[in-house]
Amino acid sequence: AAEERSKTVILAKNLLAGTLAAELQETYSRFGSLGCPLLPEGGVTVILEFLEPLEARKALRHLAYSK
């Protein structure tokens, strides 16, 4: 059975290769408090966890389909 989706986790894809966690922290932290981003070696995707669902929703709304 499918589980309910998290309301505090965002998957950001299609980032520039070699994107640093500090750059992501700077971009996403203006919307709220972040946990530790999970960034693989290539740096083209990242999993971000916000502490509050409202902050995650706000970040997703403002940064969706942006460079």
Buried (B, 14 or more C-beta within 10 A) or exposed (E): EEEEEEEBBBEBEEBEEEBEBEBBEEBBBEBBEBEEBEBEEEBBBBBBBBEEEEBBBBBBEEBEEEE
